[in-house]
């Protein structure tokens, strides 16, 4: 169950995030060893601000902007969720990090480290993923303003 408190800020990076997370319900911050375990099992770069976000907040969910809802999976669920959704079969170059409240997946593209969105049932050969940001903060801004 998610705590009923808004995203808090503790460092300069989080001041940028606070502008966009008014009603975001964060999970407790995670042990850095669980985040490092995921990173070590993956062969692609994670955006540093995404790693920092997970270290401070640990995932969570809530509305973002006027039209979007965001669920960011905690690092302890990332590997299992990617396996459960079988992303390796339909999104080979992507690593899922979350979703919206419906059928949109959010993922890091392994080849460039940027964040993209696509439908969970999309055929990425005919319906390409849409780039949402070059890093995690750009992604959050994208959701907030769309």
N, C-alpha and C positions, 0 to 999 in steps of 0.2 A: 504494500500500500504506500502511496506517495504521501510525503508530508505536506501539510497545508501551509506552506510558507513560500513567499516569492523568492526568486533567485537573489542571492546576496552578493555583494562585491567585497573583495579583499585586496585586490591589486589593480594596477593600471589597466591590464587587459580586460578585466571584468567591468570596469567603468564603461567601456565600449559596449559590452554585451548587455549591461543593465538597461540601456536605452530601448532594447528590443524585447526584453523578457519581463513584461509587466505582471503577467499572471502565470508564469511558468512554474511548475511544481517540481523542484529538483529532488533527485535521490541523494542520499548521503554520499560524500566524496568517497572515492575508492582507494584502496591500498595501491600504491604505485606498482607493486609487484604484479598485480593482476593486469594492469595496463601494459606493463613491460612484457608479460607473457604473451599477450596477443600480438604485440608489435614484433616480438622475436619469432613468432610462428608465421608471420606474413613476409612476403618478399617484395614489398613495395613501400614507398614513403607515406606516412601519415602526416597530414598538416599539423605543424607544431601547435597551433592554437587549438586544434581539436584535442590533442593530447593534454594540453594545459586545462582545457575545459573539463575533460573527464577526470582529471586529477583533483580539480576543485569541486565539481558538482556531481559527477558520477552518472550523468544521464538524467532523464526526467521527461515530463511532457506538459503541454499546455498550448493555449492559443498564442499565435505570433502574428502581429499585424491585425488587419481587419478581416482577412479572408483565409488564413491558414491555421493549421494545427500541427504541432510538431511533437513527435515521440523520438527521443534520442536514446538508443539502447545503451545500457551500462556495459562496460568492457567485459564483465563476466558473462554476458549473454551474446557477445558479438560472434564468436566462432560457432556456437550452437545454432544461433539464428540463421547464419549464412548456410549452414548445413541443412537445417530444417526447411528453408525456402529453396534449397537446391540451386543457389545462385550460380554455382559452377556449371550448371547445365544450360542456363539461359542468359547469363550475364558474366561470361568468363573473365572479362577484364575489369570487373567491378566487385567491390567489397561493401556489402550493405552495412549501414551504420544507424538506420532508423527508418521511419515512415511517417505518413500523415495519418489522419483518422479514418482514411478510406483505403484506397488501393495504390497509393503512390509510394515507391521506395526511394530512399535517399542513399547514395553510395559514393565511395571514393573510387575514382578510376585508377586502377593500379598503374597504368602506363604514364600518367601525368600528375597524380596526387590531387587532382581537382575534384570537386563534389558535383554530382549529377543527380537528376531525378528521372524516373521512368516508372511505368506501370508494372506491378508485380507480374502481370500476364502479358507484358509487351514482348513482341518479337523485335529484338534490337537490330536485326538485319534489315527490317523494313520500316521500323518505327524507332529512329535513333534516340538515345538518351539526350536530355537537355542539360547543358552546363548551367550550374547555379552559383558557382563561385570558385575562385582560385584557391581559397582557403576557407576555414570554418566561419570566420567572421563575415566574409563576403556572402557565404551561403545564408547566414542568418539575416543579413541585410536584404538579400534577394527575397526571402520568404516574407519578411516584414513589409516590404514595399509592393509586393504583387497581390 
